[in-house]
Amino acid sequence: MKSEGQVRIPSGCAIAAVISREGRRMSGEPVIRAMEPMHDRSNGLGGGFAGYGIYPEYKDYYAFHFFFDDRAARKACEAFLKERFEIVQSEIIPTRKLPAITDEPVIWRYFVAPFPSLLRSLQLDEKEFVARTVMKINAELPGTYVFSSGKNMGTFKAVGFPEDVGRYYRLEEYEGYCWTAHGRYPTNTPGWWGGAHPFTLLDFSVVHNGEISSYDANRRFIEMFGYQCTLQTDTEVITYILDYLVRVQGLTLEEAASVIAAPFWSTIEQKTDLEDKEKHLYLRNLFSSLLVTGPFSIILGFEGGLMALNDRLKLRSMVVAEKEDKVYIASEEAAIRTMEPEAENLWAPAGGEPVIVTVKCKTAI
């Protein structure tokens, strides 16, 4: 008989998040502890976190987090960056040695700003330029992987259980207004440092529990618009879909949610609000190839907020709770109670129903 850890568990993976509506910064320690009661949803092949508001001293610069195979790869990448960006700070990302975390790559971060003259010559806004640069680095520079590229935020991930990964990166020493977390149970791809969640592009980060059956259709569509899916994993595709819908196409988060977790045709047909009905028909027809099918629960982090979303059949668990100005989201209530034992207003969102939380005080971030 196979023991736990030797059997495939498609319903595995753990997600968690906490955000302060007032933009109050908090340590990464609570979200690390939130992953402990969900330990058995992982198998040690991937864990990670995203923190928002963690780099206030460099909030106007893009924070690039890198995995390098070796020093030579770092030097080659740094030369590439210097042709395109002003580098205001370059440093190793602090870690602590843990027996549970092994085979570490070189882990580095750069705080950068695109050269304005280059943006003018290419006729690109800076976000599009940065996104294209990240794609180019990950596809073309050997031994190099950008795993975070937003402003005033950062992702931290590795092969290991999430509670070990959080302490490996010393996240209790950081403070942010929003944290997301993930413990991975890989279903279709091997566990490796770059393949752990969150997956990111610019300030978007996605943690995901589930298995996407529409991966090939979603990937083929999104790659027509310049996205390069180099990791062969569905969560990478979800991240790019959300970037395309929200940043490129200008959809609201609610509209993006109604694309990837679209209502059934019969549900749309029954709507009595004509304007709402026509909007959903338009989105379903225009972005039919971006409907994400299969079981999923995701948390999208972005500058100033987060969104939680289940698939339209709610085939993966997700609960939400509140306490004062904070909102908590997790795969299990136990994770929320670990962060806040007195959490209130606990509920499970319906399938396809987005939960969107934004920070009220923009000056705080």
N, C-alpha and C positions, 0 to 999 in steps of 0.2 A: 504494500500500500504506500502511495506517495504521501509524504508529510507536507505540512504547510511550508510554502516557499519553493516547492518543487512542482506545483501544479499551476497551470495558467488560470488566472482569475480575470476575465474580461470586465467584470464590474468593479475591479480594484481601482486604485488611484484615490488620493485624498486631496481636496482643495479647501482653502480657508482664506479669509480676508477680514481686515478691520479697517475702518476709515472714520476719521473725525470730521463731522460736518462743519465744525468751527475751524478746521485747519490746524488743530493743536497737534504738535509733534509728539510722538511716543516712541519708546524703545522697540527694537525688533524682538525683544525677549518674549512678550506674550504670544506672538504668532508662532514663534519656535515651539513654545510649550503646547500650543493648540494642536500641533501635529503628533504629539506623543500618544494621545488616546486613539489615534487613527493609524498607529504604527503598522498594523497588520494589513492595511490597504496598500502598503508598499512592499517591495522585496529587496530594497537596497540598491536598485539599479538606477535610481535618479531621484533627486530632491532639489528644490530651489525656492527662491523668494524674490519678490520685487518690492522695493521701497521707494516711496514718492516723497519729495521734500527733503531728501537726505544730503543734498549738496548745496546748501544755501549760499556758501561762499563762492560757488561756481555756477550759480543758477542760470546765468546767461550763456553758458557754454554747453555743447553737447558732450556728454560723458560716454566715451567709448570704452566698454569692457572687452578685453580680448583673452582668448586662449591661444597660446603659441606652443608649437611642438618643441621649439628650442630657441636659443638666443639669436641664431642666424635668421630665423623666420621673423622675430621681433624687429631686428635691424632692417630687414627688407621692407617690412610693413611701415616702419617709422619713416623711411625715406619716401615711400609712397604718400603717406599722410602729409609730409612737409611740402609736397608739391601742391596740395589742395587746401590745407588748413593752417591757421595760426595755432600752434600748440602752446597753451598757457601753463599746462602742468602735465608731467609724465611721471608715473610712479607704479610700483608694484602694489597690488591690492593686498592689504594685510590679512593674514590667515594665522591660525594656530594649528600645530601638529596634532592630529588625532589618529589613533590606530585604525579607526573605522574608515578613514579617507586615505586612499592610496593612489599611486600612479598620477600624481598631480601634473598638469601641464604648467607652463609659465603663465601666470595670471597677472595681467597688467591693465592699467587704465590711463586714458588720455582725456584731458579736457581741451576741447578744440572749438574753433570758430571758422567757418568757410571764408576764404578770401572774397571780399565783395567784388573785386574786379573779375574774378573767375565766374561768379554768379551772373554778372552782367554779360560777359562774353558768351556764356552758354544759354542765357535767357531762361534761367531756372530760379524758382524760389528756393530758399535754403533747405526747407524740408525735403523737397524733391531731390535736390542735390545730395543731401545726406543719405536718403534712402537708396539712391542709385549707387553711391559710394559703398554702402554696406553690402549691397548685392554683388558688386564687382569684387570686393575684397574676399567675400566668402566663396565666390565661384572661381576666382582666378589666382589668389595668392596661396601657394602651398604652405601647409602647416600653420595656417592662420584662420581664426574664426572670431568674428565680432558677435558677442552674445548680448550686448546692450548698447543702445545708441540714442537715448533720450536726454532731455535737459532736466536737471535737478531730480533725477531718478536713476535707479540702477537695479540690475538683476544680478543674482548670485546663485550659481547652481553647480552641481557636481554629481558624480556617481556616489550614491550613498543614501542612507535614510535621511529624511528631511531634517529631523532634529539634530543629527550630526552635522549636516551641511550648514545649518544656521550657526552652529557654534564654531564650526571650522572657519567661517567667514567673520566671526566675532560681531554678529549683527546686533547683539545687545549693546554695542558701543555706538550704533547709529540711531538717529531719530528721524522719523518721517510721519506725515499726516495720514498715510495710507500704506498698508502692507498686504501683500498677497503671498500665498504659499502653496506648495504642491509636493505630494509624495507620489512617486511614479511606480506603476506596475506595467512595464512595456508589453504591449500586445502584439505589435507587428514589426517593431524595429529593435535592434540591440541597444542595451544601455551604454551610453557613453556621455562624456561631460557636456558636449554640445547638444546632445539629444534630450537632456533633462529639461523640464519646464522651470520657469516661464519661457515662452518664445516671445521675442520682441521685435519691434521695428519702430524707430523713433520713440515717442513716449507711450506707445501701445504695448501692453504685455498681456499675454493670455496664459492662464492655467486651465487645464481641461481634464475631465474624467470621462472616458467613453471611447468609442471606436467608430470612426466615420466611414460608412459604406460608400459615400459619394466622393471619396478622395480623388479618384482619377478625373471625374467630370469637373470637380471644383478646380483641381490643379491645371487642367488643360485650359480652362477659361481664364484663370488669373494670370497664367504665364503669357497670354496674349498682350498683356498690358505692362510687360517688362519685369514682372516678379520672377525670380529664379528660385524654384523650390529644390534646394540642394540636399535636404535632409531626409526626404522620402517619408515624412511623418505628417499626419493629418493636422496636428496642432499648428504647425508652421503655416499650413494653408489657411486655417481659420484666422490667424493673425493677419495675413496678407489680405484676405477677404475684407476684414473689418477696416484695415487701412484704406483699401480701395474704395469701399462704400462711404466711409465717413470723411477721410481727408481728401481723396481725389474727387469723388462724386458729390460730396457735400450733403449726404444724407444725415438726418438726425440719428441718434442712437436707437430711438424707437423704430424708425424706418429700417435701419440696418438689421435690427432684431427680427423684424417682420419679413426680411429677405432670407436670412439664414435659418430661421425657424418659422417659415411661412405658414399661415393658417391654411387648412384644407380648403379646396375649392368650394365644398359644400358649406363650410363655415362662412366664407366670404359672401356666398350667394344669399345667406340668411341675414346679412347685415341690413339694418333698416336705415342707417345713416348713409345717404347716397354719396356724400363726399368721401366718407371713410371707406365705403365699399369700392369706389372708383380708385382711390389711392392704393388699396391692397391689390386690386386687379392689375393696376399699372406696374407695381413693384414685382408681382409674381411673374408677369409676362416679360418685363424688361430684364430681370436678373434671374431667370429660371435656372440657369446653370450654377447659381450660387446658393441654391437651397442645400442645406447640409442635412443629410439623412443619416440615420443611425442614432444610437443612444449617446447623449452628451449632456454634461453640465459644465459650463465655463464661467470664469470670472475674467472680465476685461478690465485691466487697469489703464488709466489715462491721466494726463495732467489735469488735476482738479476733480477727480472722481473715479468711480468704477461702475461696471454693469455686470450683473449676474444673470445667467440665462440657461434654462433647460431646453432640451429638445421638445418638440410639440407634443410628444406622447409621454413626456416625463419619465424616461426610462433610467434616469440616474438620480440619486438622492441629492437634495440641497435644501438647507434650512437657513432662515434669516432671523435675526433678533436685534433688539436695540437696547441701549442703556444710556440715558442722558444724550450727549451729542454724538455718540458712537453707534455705528451700525456694524454688525458681525454677520459673516456668511461662512458656511462650512458644509461639508458633506454630512456631518453628524452633529447633533446637538451637544454631544460630549465635548467636542472641540470648542464650541462657543462657551460652554460652562467653564472650561479651563481658562479661557481669556477673561470672562466676566461671569462669576457664579450667580450674580443677581440680574442677569440679562432678562429683559421683558419683551412682550409682544412677539413671541416666537411664532413663525409661520413658515409653511412650505409653499413657495411660489408655484403657480400652475404651469403646465407645460407651455412653452412659447411666450411666457409672460416675463418681460424684462424687469429686473429690479435695478433702478438707476439711482445712484447716490452722488451728489456733487457737493463740493466744499463751498460754503457760503462766503467765507472771507478770503477773497483772492489775494489780498496782501500777505496772508499767512504763508502762501506758497511761492 
